[in-house]
Amino acid sequence: MAVLLTFNALAMLSAIICARRSYRRYGSAGRAMMAGVAGLLVLPLIVVVAVSVAAPRAARVG
């Protein structure tokens, strides 16, 4: 449960940061909304990749 909450918190943080930066740069609310939606998986994806690379070989599937 904690992993899911952490994943969601990182996704929301990433979306907020992407939307804020886009709005400051372009001044368009629609473009900021699309950047926020696109940013939903940026930070959690980085965390997932880092964890999968750091996992011991015996724990990996395949």
C-alpha positions in Angstrom: 0.0 0.0 0.0 2.8 2.4 0.8 4.4 1.8 -2.6 1.2 2.7 -4.3 0.8 5.9 -2.3 4.4 6.8 -3.0 4.0 6.2 -6.7 0.9 8.4 -6.7 2.6 11.2 -4.7 5.5 11.2 -7.1 3.2 11.3 -10.1 1.2 14.3 -8.7 4.4 16.1 -7.8 5.8 15.6 -11.3 2.5 16.7 -12.9 2.5 19.9 -10.8 6.1 20.7 -11.6 5.6 20.1 -15.4 2.4 22.2 -15.5 3.9 25.1 -13.5 7.0 25.2 -15.7 5.0 25.1 -18.9 2.6 27.8 -17.7 5.5 30.1 -16.7 7.3 29.5 -20.0 4.3 29.8 -22.4 1.5 31.5 -20.4 -1.1 29.1 -21.8 -3.4 27.2 -19.4 -4.3 24.5 -22.0 -0.6 23.9 -22.8 0.1 23.7 -19.0 -2.7 21.2 -18.6 -1.3 19.0 -21.3 2.2 19.2 -19.8 0.8 18.2 -16.5 -0.9 15.2 -17.9 2.3 14.2 -19.8 4.3 14.7 -16.6 2.2 12.3 -14.6 4.5 9.4 -15.3 7.9 11.1 -15.6 9.2 10.9 -12.0 7.6 7.6 -11.1 9.0 6.0 -14.3 12.5 7.2 -13.3 12.0 5.6 -9.9 10.8 2.3 -11.3 13.7 2.1 -13.7 16.2 2.9 -10.9 14.7 0.3 -8.6 14.7 -2.3 -11.3 18.4 -1.7 -12.1 19.3 -1.8 -8.4 17.5 -5.1 -7.8 19.7 -8.1 -7.2 19.9 -10.4 -10.1 18.3 -13.3 -8.3 15.2 -11.2 -7.7 14.8 -10.3 -11.4 12.3 -12.3 -13.5 13.7 -13.8 -16.6 
